[in-house]
Amino acid sequence: MNIKNVVVVGAGMMGNALAQVFASNPDLHVTLKTRSLKDDRWQPIENNLDIMIARGAATEQEKKDIMSRIHFETDDAKAYSDADFVIECFPEVMETKQQLLCTIENYCSEKCILATNSSVMSSTEIGSKCKHPERVVGAHFWNPGHLIPLVEVIKSDKTEEWVIDETMELMTSCGKKPVYCKKDVPGFVANRLQHALWREAFYMVENGIADAKTVDDACKYGPGLRWPVMGPMENSDLVSIQLTKNIHDYILPHLADNHEPSKCLQEMLDRGDNGFKTGKGWQEWTPEQIEASNTGLREYLIDYIANQKKKQA
Ligand SMILES: NC(=O)c1ccc[n+]([C@@H]2O[C@H](COP(=O)([O-])OP(=O)(O)OC[C@H]3O[C@@H](n4cnc5c(N)ncnc54)[C@H](O)[C@@H]3O)[C@@H](O)[C@H]2O)c1
């Protein structure tokens, strides 16, 4: 791999997590490009690592090593001139991201890869103002970025193959599981899958087939247990193509196929219900339940990482 110097731009939620991920690779030097050098700048990364240490997913030595490989920088020239790979974690505003990549191009070498962590925006459009759009690529981490292994590597209409290869290799070298999305489509791969499922889930609640908790339970205690080891394509092969075809002949005409958001979403918003933010959405939530939900997911992910590390040891 040719990448040695990685720059993460924007020290927000994703930027801090990504700096930690890249710094887990001892061969990389990581710069976190930030607006100012605040006294508490290390806090998000330290907090993330301390929680991991408490549950056996990291050690004090790893924390020390990771933090020693990250340095904060405010100056454009100093941050970008030696960069091999820059990933932007700026707010989700198209013009801001386009402008940022153009600024980076003024300082970095022609061989530097410019990646965007945008959740939804087209990497083709983000790179469209660049002098060298062929080195712009999507690299979509999932939140929490330091815990979820998946990174979607998205080819824009212009991205060259070497950029994809280097980006995939970089992610693997940092312990991530990169997947290659060959076309710059809305939702990339994983969000298309996720929102196809959400559409059906909302449809069932809207049509009185099941209540919200039942839909969640049906995922958590059934297919959701299968998904970490078997995705839909392998599962289809397992049950046979013939059975898959027979099932789809029968069931597809009955599944949700709306191209607009569920009308329940607007009705809830009109009532002032906004999920965890207001304590009510599809279900009602107490502050304790909200805390338990957030903590439960984070602990589950950390335990997954701790178990993976044990297996590798
Ligand atoms: N939050 C998520 O769940 C999630 C998941 C995957 C991808 N993303 C994507 O990652 C990107 C960042 O999201 P986030 O949640 O980390 O946002 P955030 O608001 O937490 O972070 C954005 C950071 O950019 C910084 N910034 C803005 N202007 C700057 C400037 N001129 N110089 C230096 N820093 C500047 C802000 O100070 C802030 O720290 C977005 O594109 C988002 O779509 C977010």
The ligand as an SDF file (V2000), in Angstrom:
LIG
                    3D

 44 48  0  0  0  0  0  0  0  0999 V2000
  -23.3940   11.1910   12.0030 N   0  0  0  0  0  0  0  0  0  0  0  0
  -23.5560   10.0550   11.3560 C   0  0  0  0  0  0  0  0  0  0  0  0
  -24.2730    9.1400   11.7840 O   0  0  0  0  0  0  0  0  0  0  0  0
  -22.8050    9.8400   10.0600 C   0  0  0  0  0  0  0  0  0  0  0  0
  -22.5750    8.5280    9.5880 C   0  0  0  0  0  0  0  0  0  0  0  0
  -21.8560    8.3510    8.4180 C   0  0  0  0  0  0  0  0  0  0  0  0
  -21.4220    9.4570    7.6910 C   0  0  0  0  0  0  0  0  0  0  0  0
  -21.6820   10.7270    8.1600 N   0  0  0  0  0  0  0  0  0  0  0  0
  -21.2090   11.8620    7.3620 C   0  0  0  0  0  0  0  0  0  0  0  0
  -20.0020   12.3460    7.9290 O   0  0  0  0  0  0  0  0  0  0  0  0
  -19.9280   13.7620    7.7230 C   0  0  0  0  0  0  0  0  0  0  0  0
  -19.7280   14.4450    9.0620 C   0  0  0  0  0  0  0  0  0  0  0  0
  -20.7850   14.0970    9.9160 O   0  0  0  0  0  0  0  0  0  0  0  0
  -20.6850   14.2890   11.5110 P   0  0  0  0  0  0  0  0  0  0  0  0
  -21.8820   13.6300   12.0780 O   0  0  0  0  0  0  0  0  0  0  0  0
  -19.3460   13.9270   11.9840 O   0  0  0  0  0  0  0  0  0  0  0  0
  -20.8810   15.8770   11.6020 O   0  0  0  0  0  0  0  0  0  0  0  0
  -20.3760   16.8590   12.7530 P   0  0  0  0  0  0  0  0  0  0  0  0
  -21.2230   18.0790   12.6480 O   0  0  0  0  0  0  0  0  0  0  0  0
  -20.2740   16.1480   14.0540 O   0  0  0  0  0  0  0  0  0  0  0  0
  -18.8980   17.2180   12.2850 O   0  0  0  0  0  0  0  0  0  0  0  0
  -18.5770   18.1510   11.2720 C   0  0  0  0  0  0  0  0  0  0  0  0
  -17.2950   18.8170   11.7070 C   0  0  0  0  0  0  0  0  0  0  0  0
  -16.7860   19.6420   10.6570 O   0  0  0  0  0  0  0  0  0  0  0  0
  -16.2060   20.7550   11.2910 C   0  0  0  0  0  0  0  0  0  0  0  0
  -16.0300   21.8700   10.3700 N   0  0  0  0  0  0  0  0  0  0  0  0
  -16.9770   22.5950    9.7460 C   0  0  0  0  0  0  0  0  0  0  0  0
  -16.3970   23.5700    9.0120 N   0  0  0  0  0  0  0  0  0  0  0  0
  -15.0410   23.4290    9.2020 C   0  0  0  0  0  0  0  0  0  0  0  0
  -13.8860   24.1200    8.7090 C   0  0  0  0  0  0  0  0  0  0  0  0
  -14.0190   25.1490    7.8860 N   0  0  0  0  0  0  0  0  0  0  0  0
  -12.6570   23.6690    9.0940 N   0  0  0  0  0  0  0  0  0  0  0  0
  -12.5080   22.6090    9.9260 C   0  0  0  0  0  0  0  0  0  0  0  0
  -13.5610   21.9360   10.4240 N   0  0  0  0  0  0  0  0  0  0  0  0
  -14.8080   22.3460   10.0670 C   0  0  0  0  0  0  0  0  0  0  0  0
  -17.1770   21.1060   12.4010 C   0  0  0  0  0  0  0  0  0  0  0  0
  -16.5580   21.9140   13.3910 O   0  0  0  0  0  0  0  0  0  0  0  0
  -17.5000   19.7240   12.9460 C   0  0  0  0  0  0  0  0  0  0  0  0
  -16.5680   19.3470   13.9390 O   0  0  0  0  0  0  0  0  0  0  0  0
  -21.2050   14.1730    6.9910 C   0  0  0  0  0  0  0  0  0  0  0  0
  -20.9690   14.1830    5.6160 O   0  0  0  0  0  0  0  0  0  0  0  0
  -22.1600   13.0480    7.3440 C   0  0  0  0  0  0  0  0  0  0  0  0
  -23.1660   12.8440    6.3790 O   0  0  0  0  0  0  0  0  0  0  0  0
  -22.3300   10.9300    9.3280 C   0  0  0  0  0  0  0  0  0  0  0  0
  1  2  1  0
  2  3  2  0
  2  4  1  0
  4  5  1  0
  4 44  2  0
  5  6  2  0
  6  7  1  0
  7  8  2  0
  8  9  1  0
  8 44  1  0
  9 10  1  0
  9 42  1  0
 10 11  1  0
 11 12  1  0
 11 40  1  0
 12 13  1  0
 13 14  1  0
 14 15  2  0
 14 16  1  0
 14 17  1  0
 17 18  1  0
 18 19  2  0
 18 20  1  0
 18 21  1  0
 21 22  1  0
 22 23  1  0
 23 24  1  0
 23 38  1  0
 24 25  1  0
 25 26  1  0
 25 36  1  0
 26 27  1  0
 26 35  1  0
 27 28  2  0
 28 29  1  0
 29 30  1  0
 29 35  2  0
 30 31  1  0
 30 32  2  0
 32 33  1  0
 33 34  2  0
 34 35  1  0
 36 37  1  0
 36 38  1  0
 38 39  1  0
 40 41  1  0
 40 42  1  0
 42 43  1  0
M  CHG  2   8   1  16  -1
M  END
$$$$
